[in-house]
Amino acid sequence: MLPAHPVVRLALTVVGGMAVLACGFADVFRPAGPEPVTITYVGDTILHRDSTVPFSILVEAGGGPLPAPHLRVTSSDTTIFDVTAGQDSLWAKRNGTATLTIRVESSIFSDSAPTLAQLLKVLP
């Protein structure tokens, strides 16, 4: 059996190492830069003419939800469908296909903001 000193020393080293890792010490060695941003459109991709359809958008940054992101939501052809004033529904106007563009607006993104282009179709 080992004397008490080496066992205690080993136990303290293991516990100390676990404490350092638990405190986020590994984050120090992670590369600097922006976290990956994911935009997800949640809603119908086929709309029916003369209808208003609700939708939602989920934005995640670094693996977690981004609370209250500032979004710019636009239609590539507002004669086919348009975004309502509250930016929570789509108003299908006439038959055709257009793109819904969702862009995260933030001063953090100086060059290119995360953007999602979702193709939507309006049928009778």
LUMNU-539532 format. One record per residue (C-alpha): residue number from 1; residue in one letter; x, y, z. Coordinates in steps of 0.05 Angstrom, whole numbers. Each point is the difference from the previous one (the first is absolute). Example, Ala and Ser with C-alpha at 12.3 -4.5 7.8 and 13.67 -1.06 7.14 Angstrom:
<nodes>
> pos code X Y Z
> 1 A 246 -90 156
> 2 S 27 69 -13
</nodes>
This chain:
<nodes>
> pos code X Y Z
> 1 M 0 0 0
> 2 L 24 70 -16
> 3 P 16 50 54
> 4 A -53 53 13
> 5 H 39 58 -29
> 6 P 3 -23 -73
> 7 V -73 -21 1
> 8 V -22 67 28
> 9 R 44 37 -50
> 10 L -29 -40 -58
> 11 A -72 12 25
> 12 L 13 75 7
> 13 T 30 3 -70
> 14 V -60 -36 -31
> 15 V -51 44 38
> 16 G 39 63 -18
> 17 G 3 -20 -73
> 18 M -75 -12 -1
> 19 A -13 68 33
> 20 V 42 35 -53
> 21 L -37 -34 -56
> 22 A -68 14 32
> 23 C 16 74 6
> 24 G 6 8 -76
> 25 F 76 -1 -4
> 26 A -7 -37 -67
> 27 D -35 63 -29
> 28 V 66 36 6
> 29 F 30 -44 -54
> 30 R -61 3 -47
> 31 P 13 42 -62
> 32 A -26 71 2
> 33 G -55 22 -47
> 34 P -75 0 -9
> 35 E -41 -60 20
> 36 P -37 -35 -57
> 37 V -71 27 -10
> 38 T -57 -44 -24
> 39 I -66 27 -26
> 40 T -60 -46 -6
> 41 Y -65 17 -35
> 42 V -60 -34 34
> 43 G -62 3 -44
> 44 D -33 -23 -63
> 45 T 39 3 -65
> 46 I -63 -8 -42
> 47 L -50 56 10
> 48 H -71 6 -27
> 49 R -19 63 -37
> 50 D -41 52 39
> 51 S 21 -28 68
> 52 T 42 24 58
> 53 V 46 -53 30
> 54 P 39 8 65
> 55 F 74 -19 4
> 56 S 56 5 50
> 57 I 76 4 -3
> 58 L 49 -33 46
> 59 V 70 29 6
> 60 E 56 -36 37
> 61 A 70 25 14
> 62 G 54 -46 27
> 63 G -49 -57 10
> 64 G -51 39 42
> 65 P -61 42 -17
> 66 L 11 73 -13
> 67 P -53 38 40
> 68 A -37 56 -38
> 69 P 44 4 -62
> 70 H -8 61 -45
> 71 L -23 -29 -67
> 72 R -14 29 -68
> 73 V -52 -43 -37
> 74 T -15 16 -73
> 75 S -33 -30 -61
> 76 S 36 -1 -66
> 77 D -66 14 -36
> 78 T -54 35 42
> 79 T -51 -11 -55
> 80 I 2 -75 15
> 81 F 4 3 76
> 82 D 17 53 51
> 83 V 19 1 74
> 84 T -52 30 46
> 85 A 16 62 41
> 86 G 12 -41 63
> 87 Q 49 -44 -39
> 88 D -34 -63 27
> 89 S -43 -19 -60
> 90 L 3 -5 -75
> 91 W -55 27 -45
> 92 A -7 -42 -63
> 93 K -24 45 -57
> 94 R 6 -37 -66
> 95 N 27 -65 -29
> 96 G 75 -6 -9
> 97 T 66 -12 34
> 98 A 42 50 39
> 99 T 54 0 53
> 100 L -8 19 72
> 101 T 65 30 24
> 102 I 15 1 75
> 103 R 61 40 23
> 104 V 27 10 70
> 105 E 12 74 10
> 106 S 55 16 50
> 107 S 59 47 7
> 108 I 43 -60 16
> 109 F -2 -23 -72
> 110 S 39 53 -38
> 111 D 11 -37 -65
> 112 S -55 -52 -13
> 113 A -58 -13 46
> 114 P -28 -71 6
> 115 T -56 -8 -51
> 116 L -50 -55 -19
> 117 A -35 -2 -67
> 118 Q -63 -43 2
> 119 L -37 -14 -65
> 120 L -75 4 7
> 121 K -55 -18 -50
> 122 V -70 29 -4
> 123 L -54 -45 -31
> 124 P -75 10 -11
</nodes>
